[in-house]
């Protein structure tokens, strides 16, 4: 590990201590797990995890978040977030993430105030600046703190520090909200979210770790890393996946030849 990375972590600790007390928006992913661990190291019981459960968030992720807090002895506030009640969310416009995060973080701010926590912090890092992220606008408008980004930490550095700290998420694949699987303008429903969650869970059970199931109407577009595409040449595996997806409700099952790309639904925005 470079001295620069170690200094960034030291700066992160110092910045967290200056905040005094924080509610950490905790999903169980790589970034929020690292942030929660760092905040707890800096602030002890004055760092509290806040985890939302919603139809747009995989149950697997919520379960891992609950287990982590129990194992680490970190206080956690859990609450149900009715994402479908967010005005405009179901219509899935390009700024859907903004609409959702604005409502989500207002809830977290309310919970933070009720528990005498001075700030709400979230896990954006420097790499998040590279993609279309309308949710960042909501975070900025609400005054939410982004300590990892403020410390200049990249995703690679967060993984490296996480490994050194013994965190189980150091090599965990990145997973985004299930709503990000839908082409913009396609109506989102709880049933469709469940289809995606079950489809991706099935792929995980077949040994795929980093993947996405993108939805275009009744067509499922599977993204896996390029080096894993040859696995689909196995006739038994291919037919097994197709049968499961069709059973879930997809009429057509396709494989994206360009492979896995985080935020690939935003590629159409770049061409408009």
N, C-alpha and C positions, 0 to 999 in steps of 0.2 A: 504494500500500500504506500502511495506517495505521501510525502510530507504535506503537500497541498490538500489532499483529501482529509488527512488528520486535522489540519487546521480548520477546514470547513466544518468538520464535526464539532470542534471546540467552539467555533463561532455559533453553531446551532445551539449548543448547550447554553452558552452565555445569553443568547437572544431569548431562549425559552425561560431562563431564570428571570430575566427582566420583565416578562409578561406576568409573573406572579402566580397565576392560576389559569388553566385552560380546559376547554371542552374540545376533545380531539374527535373530528369526524372520522369514524373508524369503520372501514368496510371489510377489513381482513386481507386487503391486497398488499403488495410489496411495499408501496410508499407509505400507506397509512399505518401499517404494522411497525415499520421502522420509526416513523414519527411518534407513534404512541410509546414505543419503548424508550426513545430518546427523551420524550417529555416526562415520562415516569421517572427516569433516571435523574432528570434535572429538578423536578418539582414534587416527586413522591405522590402522596394522596391528593395533591392539588392539581393533578392531571387526571382527568376523567374521560373515559371513552364514551362516545355516543354513537350507537349503531341503529340504523333504520332498517326495518324489514319492509319489503314492497314486492309487488308482482314483477317489477322490472329488475329486481336484484336476485341473482341465483340463490336458492336456499342453501346450496353447498357453501357459498361464501359467507353467509350469515352464520351458519353453524361453526365454521372455522373461526370466525371472529369471536363468537361466544366462548369457544373452547380456549382460545388464546388468553382472553382476559381471566378466565377461571384459573388457568395454569400459572399465570403471572401474578395473580393476586391484585389485579387492577380493577378498580371500581368501574362498572359499566352501566350506562343508562340505555335501555332498549325501548324502542317505540315503533308502532306500526305507521307507515307512511302511505296514505292512499294516493298513489301517484296518478291514478286515473281521474281523480278529482281536480287535478291541476288544469286550469283553463288553457286550452290550446294543445295540451300534451298529446291527446289521442289523435289529433289531426297531423301530427308529426311534421311541423314546419322545420326549415333549416335551423331556426333558433330554439328548437325543442329543449336542448340541454340548458339553455339560459332560463327558460320558463320553469323547468323542473328544479334546477339548483337554487333559483331564487326562492321558491317555496320551501324546499328542503332545508336550506340554511337559515331561513327565518324561524323554522321550527326548532332547529338546533340552538339558535340564539335565545329563543324563549326558554328552552330547557337549561341553557347555561345560566341565564339570569335567575331562574328559579333555584338553582343550586349554588348561587354566589360564586360563579366562575367568571373571571374578568374578560376572557377572550375566547373566541372560537378559532381553531386552527385546522387547516386541511393540508393534504399531502401532495400538492402539485410540485413538480420539479422542473429543472431547466429544460429538459427535453420536451415538456408539454407545450413550450412556446412555438414548436415547429409545426403543429397541426392546427386545423380549424377547431377552436375550443370556445364556443359561445358561453359556456358555463363560467369561464374566467371573468366575464363581464359582470355576472351576478355576484361573484365572490368579491370583486373590486367595489361594486356599488354598496354592498352590505358591510364592508370593512372587515371581512374575514382575513385572518392572517395566513400566509403561506410560508412557514419557516424554512422549508427545504429549498424553495426557490430563492428566498432571501439570502440563504447561506451559499447559493451558487452550486448546489449539489445536482449532479446528473443522475440518470437512472443507473448507469454502470457503477457509479460511486456508491449509490444507495445499496445496490446489491453486494458490493464488496464489503461495505461496513456491516451490512446485515449478516453476511457470512462470518465475519470476525466476531460479531456479537452472539452468534449461535442461533439466529432467528430461523425458523423453519421456512420462511418465505423468501429466503435469499435467492433461490433459483425458481421461484414460482412464476409460471407464465402470467402475463398481464391479461386481465379480464375487464371489459367495460360493461356498462349498463346494457341490459338486453335490448333496450329500445334502439340502441345504435346499430342493430342488425337489420333494420328496415329502411328501404329506400325512402327518401324524403317524399312526403305527400301521401304515403300509404297509411291508412288508418291503423292505429295500434289498438289492440284489444287484449284483455287478460288471457284469452284463449290462445291468441297468436304468441304472446310472450311465453306461455307455457309450452307451446310447440317448440319454440327455439331452445328453451332451457332443456327440455327432454332430448332434443336432437343433439345438442352439444354434450350433454351428459353421456349419451350413448357413444359418441365418438371418443370421449375420454375413456370409457370402458373398453374401447377397442385399442387403446394405447396411444391415442393422439393427445398431446399435452397442449400445444399452442395451436389453436384453430378458431374458426368462426363459422357460423351458419348464417349467411345473409339471406334475406327474404325479399323476393320480388313477386308479389301476388301469390300464386300457388306454386311458385318455383323456389327451391332451396339451392343456394349457391355455396358450396363448401370451400373454405379456404384453409389450407394447411401449408406449412413451410415447403418450399420447392423440393427439398431433399426427401420429403415424405410422399410426394405425389406418386412415385413408382409403386407404393404399396397398393394403390387402387388398381393396379394391373392384376392383382389376385382376384380371380373371378368370384370365389366364395365370399371374400370380404366385401367386394363391391356389391354383390347381390344382397348380402345381409344388411348393409347400410341402406340400400335403396328400399328394401322391404320395410325396414323399421321406419324410415322417413315417410313412406307412403302410408303406413299404418297410423302415423301421427297426423296425417292430413295433407301432406304435400303431394301434388300431382306429378311434379317433375323434380328430379334430383340431379344436380350438375356439380362438376368440379371446376374451380377457377384455375386456369392454366398458369396464371401469373403468381399463384401461391398466396400465402398469408400476407396481408398488409394491414397494419393497424390504421383504422379510420378510412378504409377504402371507400365507404359510402360518400366521403367528402370529395372524391376525385371528380364526380360529376359537377360539383359546385365550381371547381377550378376551371371547368371548360365552358361555364355559362357567363 
